[in-house]
Amino acid sequence: MTEDQKAMSFILELLHAAKGVPVPAVRLAADVKHCGYRNEISGVLDLMEDRGLIDRFPDPLGARRYVLTSAGKEAFDAL
């Protein structure tokens, strides 16, 4: 697995654990960095959004928040 794939699977785990509650991008980035991955998280999140694994949740304050899509849940279940 590449570093991006490891970070993606970890993000899927984090969003699955959130049980539908939108998670801020800064929280995801902090958790991924804390686990030792050195990826550019905003790029990984954009890639995952393009693939339909996650969806950006609208936030009135402009913060980027993400939730797991049904495709993302299937990908998580396949891990």
N, CA, C and O atoms as CSV, one atom per row, in Angstrom:
chain,resi,resn,atom,element,x,y,z
A,1,MET,N,N,0.831,-1.186,0.000
A,1,MET,CA,C,0.000,0.000,0.000
A,1,MET,C,C,0.878,1.253,0.000
A,1,MET,O,O,1.911,1.310,0.667
A,2,THR,N,N,0.445,2.237,-0.755
A,2,THR,CA,C,1.152,3.511,-0.744
A,2,THR,C,C,0.719,4.324,0.473
A,2,THR,O,O,-0.253,3.980,1.144
A,3,GLU,N,N,1.441,5.393,0.748
A,3,GLU,CA,C,1.087,6.260,1.875
A,3,GLU,C,C,-0.300,6.868,1.683
A,3,GLU,O,O,-1.060,7.005,2.642
A,4,ASP,N,N,-0.631,7.235,0.440
A,4,ASP,CA,C,-1.962,7.787,0.175
A,4,ASP,C,C,-3.051,6.759,0.461
A,4,ASP,O,O,-4.080,7.095,1.047
A,5,GLN,N,N,-2.835,5.517,0.056
A,5,GLN,CA,C,-3.824,4.472,0.302
A,5,GLN,C,C,-3.984,4.207,1.797
A,5,GLN,O,O,-5.095,3.973,2.271
A,6,LYS,N,N,-2.885,4.243,2.535
A,6,LYS,CA,C,-2.959,4.048,3.981
A,6,LYS,C,C,-3.731,5.190,4.631
A,6,LYS,O,O,-4.565,4.963,5.508
A,7,ALA,N,N,-3.452,6.415,4.199
A,7,ALA,CA,C,-4.163,7.569,4.744
A,7,ALA,C,C,-5.650,7.499,4.393
A,7,ALA,O,O,-6.497,7.834,5.220
A,8,MET,N,N,-5.971,7.066,3.173
A,8,MET,CA,C,-7.378,6.948,2.767
A,8,MET,C,C,-8.112,5.916,3.617
A,8,MET,O,O,-9.238,6.157,4.051
A,9,SER,N,N,-7.488,4.783,3.853
A,9,SER,CA,C,-8.157,3.767,4.657
A,9,SER,C,C,-8.331,4.243,6.094
A,9,SER,O,O,-9.342,3.938,6.726
A,10,PHE,N,N,-7.361,4.986,6.617
A,10,PHE,CA,C,-7.474,5.523,7.967
A,10,PHE,C,C,-8.593,6.569,8.038
A,10,PHE,O,O,-9.349,6.606,9.008
A,11,ILE,N,N,-8.697,7.412,7.015
A,11,ILE,CA,C,-9.770,8.413,6.971
A,11,ILE,C,C,-11.123,7.725,6.888
A,11,ILE,O,O,-12.076,8.170,7.527
A,12,LEU,N,N,-11.227,6.648,6.114
A,12,LEU,CA,C,-12.479,5.895,6.059
A,12,LEU,C,C,-12.846,5.358,7.441
A,12,LEU,O,O,-14.011,5.393,7.836
A,13,GLU,N,N,-11.854,4.865,8.169
A,13,GLU,CA,C,-12.105,4.364,9.525
A,13,GLU,C,C,-12.586,5.482,10.445
A,13,GLU,O,O,-13.517,5.290,11.228
A,14,LEU,N,N,-11.955,6.647,10.351
A,14,LEU,CA,C,-12.345,7.772,11.205
A,14,LEU,C,C,-13.771,8.225,10.906
A,14,LEU,O,O,-14.547,8.485,11.825
A,15,LEU,N,N,-14.114,8.320,9.627
A,15,LEU,CA,C,-15.457,8.768,9.261
A,15,LEU,C,C,-16.502,7.716,9.602
A,15,LEU,O,O,-17.631,8.057,9.956
A,16,HIS,N,N,-16.141,6.446,9.501
A,16,HIS,CA,C,-17.078,5.390,9.886
A,16,HIS,C,C,-17.344,5.449,11.383
A,16,HIS,O,O,-18.480,5.264,11.819
A,17,ALA,N,N,-16.316,5.702,12.165
A,17,ALA,CA,C,-16.467,5.791,13.618
A,17,ALA,C,C,-17.300,7.001,14.027
A,17,ALA,O,O,-17.892,7.002,15.106
A,18,ALA,N,N,-17.355,8.030,13.185
A,18,ALA,CA,C,-18.124,9.235,13.494
A,18,ALA,C,C,-19.628,9.005,13.344
A,18,ALA,O,O,-20.426,9.826,13.798
A,19,LYS,N,N,-20.018,7.906,12.716
A,19,LYS,CA,C,-21.424,7.498,12.562
A,19,LYS,C,C,-22.312,8.597,11.979
A,19,LYS,O,O,-23.390,8.884,12.500
A,20,GLY,N,N,-21.839,9.206,10.884
A,20,GLY,CA,C,-22.648,10.183,10.166
A,20,GLY,C,C,-22.504,11.617,10.633
A,20,GLY,O,O,-23.070,12.523,10.021
A,21,VAL,N,N,-21.761,11.844,11.699
A,21,VAL,CA,C,-21.523,13.211,12.169
A,21,VAL,C,C,-20.400,13.798,11.325
A,21,VAL,O,O,-19.325,13.203,11.248
A,22,PRO,N,N,-20.617,14.952,10.687
A,22,PRO,CA,C,-19.571,15.552,9.858
A,22,PRO,C,C,-18.305,15.864,10.665
A,22,PRO,O,O,-18.366,16.446,11.748
A,23,VAL,N,N,-17.173,15.465,10.116
A,23,VAL,CA,C,-15.880,15.650,10.781
A,23,VAL,C,C,-15.114,16.750,10.047
A,23,VAL,O,O,-14.970,16.694,8.826
A,24,PRO,N,N,-14.618,17.754,10.787
A,24,PRO,CA,C,-13.847,18.823,10.138
A,24,PRO,C,C,-12.551,18.298,9.525
A,24,PRO,O,O,-11.925,17.374,10.044
A,25,ALA,N,N,-12.171,18.912,8.412
A,25,ALA,CA,C,-10.943,18.504,7.724
A,25,ALA,C,C,-9.719,18.687,8.613
A,25,ALA,O,O,-8.784,17.888,8.549
A,26,VAL,N,N,-9.713,19.728,9.440
A,26,VAL,CA,C,-8.551,19.934,10.315
A,26,VAL,C,C,-8.429,18.819,11.343
A,26,VAL,O,O,-7.318,18.448,11.722
A,27,ARG,N,N,-9.541,18.286,11.795
A,27,ARG,CA,C,-9.506,17.161,12.742
A,27,ARG,C,C,-8.958,15.911,12.059
A,27,ARG,O,O,-8.135,15.192,12.625
A,28,LEU,N,N,-9.427,15.662,10.832
A,28,LEU,CA,C,-8.924,14.512,10.080
A,28,LEU,C,C,-7.420,14.645,9.852
A,28,LEU,O,O,-6.670,13.683,10.021
A,29,ALA,N,N,-6.985,15.848,9.468
A,29,ALA,CA,C,-5.565,16.074,9.208
A,29,ALA,C,C,-4.738,15.860,10.466
A,29,ALA,O,O,-3.658,15.272,10.408
A,30,ALA,N,N,-5.238,16.334,11.601
A,30,ALA,CA,C,-4.505,16.165,12.858
A,30,ALA,C,C,-4.405,14.697,13.245
A,30,ALA,O,O,-3.352,14.243,13.691
A,31,ASP,N,N,-5.500,13.949,13.077
A,31,ASP,CA,C,-5.483,12.524,13.427
A,31,ASP,C,C,-4.553,11.736,12.510
A,31,ASP,O,O,-3.828,10.850,12.963
A,32,VAL,N,N,-4.579,12.060,11.227
A,32,VAL,CA,C,-3.716,11.360,10.267
A,32,VAL,C,C,-2.252,11.674,10.569
A,32,VAL,O,O,-1.403,10.782,10.536
A,33,LYS,N,N,-1.959,12.934,10.860
A,33,LYS,CA,C,-0.582,13.315,11.183
A,33,LYS,C,C,-0.139,12.659,12.486
A,33,LYS,O,O,1.006,12.224,12.607
A,34,HIS,N,N,-1.036,12.588,13.448
A,34,HIS,CA,C,-0.712,11.967,14.736
A,34,HIS,C,C,-0.331,10.497,14.569
A,34,HIS,O,O,0.484,9.974,15.330
A,35,CYS,N,N,-0.913,9.839,13.584
A,35,CYS,CA,C,-0.611,8.423,13.337
A,35,CYS,C,C,0.654,8.230,12.507
A,35,CYS,O,O,1.051,7.096,12.239
A,36,GLY,N,N,1.284,9.317,12.101
A,36,GLY,CA,C,2.570,9.204,11.433
A,36,GLY,C,C,2.553,9.286,9.925
A,36,GLY,O,O,3.607,9.170,9.299
A,37,TYR,N,N,1.399,9.480,9.319
A,37,TYR,CA,C,1.354,9.635,7.863
A,37,TYR,C,C,1.735,11.058,7.510
A,37,TYR,O,O,1.308,12.001,8.176
A,38,ARG,N,N,2.533,11.220,6.470
A,38,ARG,CA,C,3.052,12.537,6.108
A,38,ARG,C,C,2.431,13.052,4.817
A,38,ARG,O,O,3.096,13.747,4.049
A,39,ASN,N,N,1.196,12.729,4.571
A,39,ASN,CA,C,0.536,13.119,3.342
A,39,ASN,C,C,-0.018,14.537,3.419
A,39,ASN,O,O,-0.223,15.089,4.500
A,40,GLU,N,N,-0.253,15.104,2.250
A,40,GLU,CA,C,-0.983,16.359,2.146
A,40,GLU,C,C,-2.459,15.979,2.196
A,40,GLU,O,O,-3.019,15.534,1.194
A,41,ILE,N,N,-3.085,16.150,3.345
A,41,ILE,CA,C,-4.421,15.622,3.601
A,41,ILE,C,C,-5.477,16.293,2.741
A,41,ILE,O,O,-6.435,15.636,2.330
A,42,SER,N,N,-5.332,17.575,2.458
A,42,SER,CA,C,-6.352,18.229,1.638
A,42,SER,C,C,-6.415,17.599,0.245
A,42,SER,O,O,-7.496,17.463,-0.327
A,43,GLY,N,N,-5.267,17.219,-0.293
A,43,GLY,CA,C,-5.250,16.542,-1.587
A,43,GLY,C,C,-5.865,15.154,-1.519
A,43,GLY,O,O,-6.568,14.736,-2.439
A,44,VAL,N,N,-5.602,14.442,-0.431
A,44,VAL,CA,C,-6.179,13.112,-0.243
A,44,VAL,C,C,-7.700,13.216,-0.096
A,44,VAL,O,O,-8.437,12.406,-0.659
A,45,LEU,N,N,-8.164,14.209,0.657
A,45,LEU,CA,C,-9.609,14.399,0.826
A,45,LEU,C,C,-10.272,14.750,-0.500
A,45,LEU,O,O,-11.358,14.255,-0.799
A,46,ASP,N,N,-9.625,15.603,-1.298
A,46,ASP,CA,C,-10.173,15.947,-2.619
A,46,ASP,C,C,-10.242,14.715,-3.512
A,46,ASP,O,O,-11.223,14.523,-4.230
A,47,LEU,N,N,-9.212,13.883,-3.471
A,47,LEU,CA,C,-9.191,12.654,-4.268
A,47,LEU,C,C,-10.312,11.713,-3.834
A,47,LEU,O,O,-10.997,11.125,-4.671
A,48,MET,N,N,-10.492,11.574,-2.528
A,48,MET,CA,C,-11.549,10.699,-2.013
A,48,MET,C,C,-12.934,11.243,-2.378
A,48,MET,O,O,-13.856,10.478,-2.663
A,49,GLU,N,N,-13.067,12.572,-2.365
A,49,GLU,CA,C,-14.339,13.183,-2.755
A,49,GLU,C,C,-14.609,12.957,-4.238
A,49,GLU,O,O,-15.741,12.665,-4.624
A,50,ASP,N,N,-13.576,13.090,-5.075
A,50,ASP,CA,C,-13.719,12.840,-6.511
A,50,ASP,C,C,-14.123,11.398,-6.795
A,50,ASP,O,O,-14.868,11.136,-7.739
A,51,ARG,N,N,-13.638,10.472,-5.988
A,51,ARG,CA,C,-13.969,9.049,-6.160
A,51,ARG,C,C,-15.327,8.684,-5.566
A,51,ARG,O,O,-15.797,7.560,-5.740
A,52,GLY,N,N,-15.964,9.632,-4.864
A,52,GLY,CA,C,-17.288,9.397,-4.298
A,52,GLY,C,C,-17.278,8.651,-2.977
A,52,GLY,O,O,-18.313,8.142,-2.546
A,53,LEU,N,N,-16.119,8.579,-2.325
A,53,LEU,CA,C,-16.030,7.867,-1.051
A,53,LEU,C,C,-16.502,8.724,0.120
A,53,LEU,O,O,-17.039,8.213,1.103
A,54,ILE,N,N,-16.295,10.021,0.002
A,54,ILE,CA,C,-16.724,10.952,1.037
A,54,ILE,C,C,-17.449,12.115,0.383
A,54,ILE,O,O,-17.329,12.346,-0.821
A,55,ASP,N,N,-18.198,12.837,1.191
A,55,ASP,CA,C,-18.931,13.984,0.684
A,55,ASP,C,C,-18.680,15.159,1.599
A,55,ASP,O,O,-18.634,15.012,2.820
A,56,ARG,N,N,-18.516,16.324,1.005
A,56,ARG,CA,C,-18.304,17.542,1.789
A,56,ARG,C,C,-19.639,18.005,2.341
A,56,ARG,O,O,-20.624,18.120,1.612
A,57,PHE,N,N,-19.656,18.263,3.613
A,57,PHE,CA,C,-20.870,18.699,4.297
A,57,PHE,C,C,-20.865,20.222,4.352
A,57,PHE,O,O,-19.868,20.821,4.753
A,58,PRO,N,N,-21.969,20.857,3.952
A,58,PRO,CA,C,-21.994,22.322,3.974
A,58,PRO,C,C,-21.903,22.858,5.402
A,58,PRO,O,O,-22.601,22.382,6.297
A,59,ASP,N,N,-21.052,23.835,5.603
A,59,ASP,CA,C,-20.853,24.427,6.917
A,59,ASP,C,C,-20.996,25.943,6.776
A,59,ASP,O,O,-20.316,26.548,5.948
A,60,PRO,N,N,-21.861,26.558,7.564
A,60,PRO,CA,C,-22.068,28.000,7.430
A,60,PRO,C,C,-20.829,28.831,7.777
A,60,PRO,O,O,-20.741,29.990,7.370
A,61,LEU,N,N,-19.889,28.279,8.503
A,61,LEU,CA,C,-18.675,29.003,8.875
A,61,LEU,C,C,-17.554,28.836,7.858
A,61,LEU,O,O,-16.493,29.444,7.999
A,62,GLY,N,N,-17.778,28.023,6.843
A,62,GLY,CA,C,-16.788,27.826,5.796
A,62,GLY,C,C,-15.783,26.722,6.069
A,62,GLY,O,O,-14.885,26.496,5.257
A,63,ALA,N,N,-15.912,26.032,7.187
A,63,ALA,CA,C,-14.999,24.923,7.485
A,63,ALA,C,C,-15.344,23.734,6.595
A,63,ALA,O,O,-16.513,23.490,6.297
A,64,ARG,N,N,-14.334,23.007,6.179
A,64,ARG,CA,C,-14.570,21.806,5.377
A,64,ARG,C,C,-14.865,20.651,6.320
A,64,ARG,O,O,-14.024,20.283,7.139
A,65,ARG,N,N,-16.057,20.079,6.206
A,65,ARG,CA,C,-16.452,18.925,7.013
A,65,ARG,C,C,-16.836,17.804,6.059
A,65,ARG,O,O,-17.372,18.050,4.979
A,66,TYR,N,N,-16.557,16.573,6.469
A,66,TYR,CA,C,-16.793,15.430,5.592
A,66,TYR,C,C,-17.607,14.347,6.275
A,66,TYR,O,O,-17.530,14.145,7.487
A,67,VAL,N,N,-18.388,13.658,5.458
A,67,VAL,CA,C,-19.146,12.490,5.902
A,67,VAL,C,C,-18.866,11.357,4.928
A,67,VAL,O,O,-18.444,11.589,3.796
A,68,LEU,N,N,-19.099,10.157,5.369
A,68,LEU,CA,C,-18.901,8.957,4.567
A,68,LEU,C,C,-20.110,8.748,3.657
A,68,LEU,O,O,-21.248,8.859,4.113
A,69,THR,N,N,-19.883,8.452,2.395
A,69,THR,CA,C,-20.975,8.139,1.476
A,69,THR,C,C,-21.240,6.633,1.515
A,69,THR,O,O,-20.521,5.882,2.173
A,70,SER,N,N,-22.274,6.209,0.806
A,70,SER,CA,C,-22.557,4.774,0.757
A,70,SER,C,C,-21.425,4.018,0.064
A,70,SER,O,O,-21.104,2.893,0.448
A,71,ALA,N,N,-20.818,4.631,-0.955
A,71,ALA,CA,C,-19.665,4.001,-1.619
A,71,ALA,C,C,-18.486,3.913,-0.653
A,71,ALA,O,O,-17.744,2.931,-0.665
A,72,GLY,N,N,-18.314,4.935,0.183
A,72,GLY,CA,C,-17.270,4.921,1.170
A,72,GLY,C,C,-17.481,3.857,2.221
A,72,GLY,O,O,-16.533,3.224,2.686
A,73,LYS,N,N,-18.756,3.662,2.597
A,73,LYS,CA,C,-19.066,2.607,3.567
A,73,LYS,C,C,-18.772,1.239,2.977
A,73,LYS,O,O,-18.251,0.366,3.672
A,74,GLU,N,N,-19.097,1.039,1.708
A,74,GLU,CA,C,-18.786,-0.229,1.055
A,74,GLU,C,C,-17.272,-0.443,0.993
A,74,GLU,O,O,-16.789,-1.555,1.208
A,75,ALA,N,N,-16.529,0.625,0.699
A,75,ALA,CA,C,-15.068,0.524,0.661
A,75,ALA,C,C,-14.517,0.201,2.052
A,75,ALA,O,O,-13.570,-0.574,2.185
A,76,PHE,N,N,-15.114,0.798,3.081
A,76,PHE,CA,C,-14.677,0.504,4.450
A,76,PHE,C,C,-14.965,-0.948,4.801
A,76,PHE,O,O,-14.125,-1.621,5.398
A,77,ASP,N,N,-16.135,-1.429,4.438
A,77,ASP,CA,C,-16.490,-2.818,4.726
A,77,ASP,C,C,-15.576,-3.812,4.001
A,77,ASP,O,O,-15.372,-4.933,4.465
A,78,ALA,N,N,-15.035,-3.387,2.864
A,78,ALA,CA,C,-14.145,-4.252,2.088
A,78,ALA,C,C,-12.714,-4.296,2.647
A,78,ALA,O,O,-11.916,-5.146,2.252
A,79,LEU,N,N,-12.396,-3.372,3.571
A,79,LEU,CA,C,-11.037,-3.355,4.136
A,79,LEU,C,C,-10.739,-4.605,4.919
A,79,LEU,O,O,-9.642,-4.749,5.458
